[in-house]
């Protein structure tokens, strides 16, 4: 039986239950999304966009789904602190796919809450970027998601404190979670979001996630995603971003520990003068698998994008990167750069990279490049000659290699914290998330 069939059967049996426990904006999209999922199914490796990750196989195990929206017994404040020294944040939680409401003092008009509580506002935006007609994961998530998190910042409002969202996976049995996030910044608004993924229990988790970001004219938005779960976790995340004229967006996704991770990022530069910095870092060992696919769509003239992804693979880990920069007809004066650099620390590690440019304008500055290599033997020899043990020398070289991505962070306190966590990761000192090892 195809893995899709169990979910097609489940939907037929539980559609009424899904709708009864769901936010109304998601119910409006559900029937169409399910029809798209029936047509598309899960992506397979026969599709070019998914050739390095067997998504269909990820759904073969028998996972539970919390369709009745039962409350899981966890106090997130007691389990995870995840403090960043010298940085005060507005802290929120999602336990599996349910928003954990907290009382915070926010600037006038700013909304951080569930879809259920802000249905009219959510309905204006939800699903307009995340098109279910072309991606089976987005269609599946939209068909089965039951609520989500809204972050809304009105025109010209600046949220001074970074918003910190802790995503906690919690269950006594294998669980499938469908998470949804909607971020809307009106013209001139500014906000920064730090999203941290953690798994509290040692059971297997499968998390699908769809994030939609609308960045209005002259808005400024930073999104930092930090994944530190465990090897029994599969994460399938689709991020959609639309930037209007003069907007400035920084996206930085960092994978420290995972099982299987597949991230898709699609950014539409829809207004002149928009600027994007898209960065990513992956550290993987054992049999971990990290796959990033990006599409940057320059639809109008005079926009800039700078893309940098780095991987460090140890053991028998597998990495994949496919990045497309699309410059549409008429998008003159585009300035786009793409770089992917990868380090395989063992002979058994595997990296697949596919940088791509597709240009239909003649007055542009575009570049792309990729490298895959091993640790520099000469540098290791030089360091050992000066009394540095081999293991320490390897760690220092790997740490220096990924620093460039960490240094793109525009919050000094968070940058310092990530330097510390990356070093601990290379030293094998990050504990399982259920003991909050990433937060020490």
Secondary structure, DSSP 8 states (H G I E B T S, - for coil): --HHHHHHHHHHHHHHHHHHTS-HHHHHHHHHHHHHHHHH-S--TTSGGGTT--HHHHT-S--B--TT----S--HHHH-----TT--EEEEEEETTEEE-------TT-EEEEGGGGHHHHHHHTTSSS-TTS-HHHHHHHHH----EEEEE-TT-B--SEEEEEEEE--SS-EEEEEEEEEEE-TT-EEEEEEEEEE-SSS-EEEEEEEEEEE-TT-EEEEEEEEE--TTEEEEEEEEEEE-TT-EEEEEEEEEE-SEEEEEEEEEE-STT-EEEEEEEEEE-TT-EEEEEEEEEE-SSS-EEEEEEEEEE-TT-EEEEEEEEEE-TT-TT-EEEEEEEEEE-SSS-EEEEEEEEEE--SS-EEEEEEEEE---HHHHHHHHHTT--HHHHHHHHHHHHHHHHHTT-S-HHHHHHHHHHHHHHHTT----GGGTGGG-
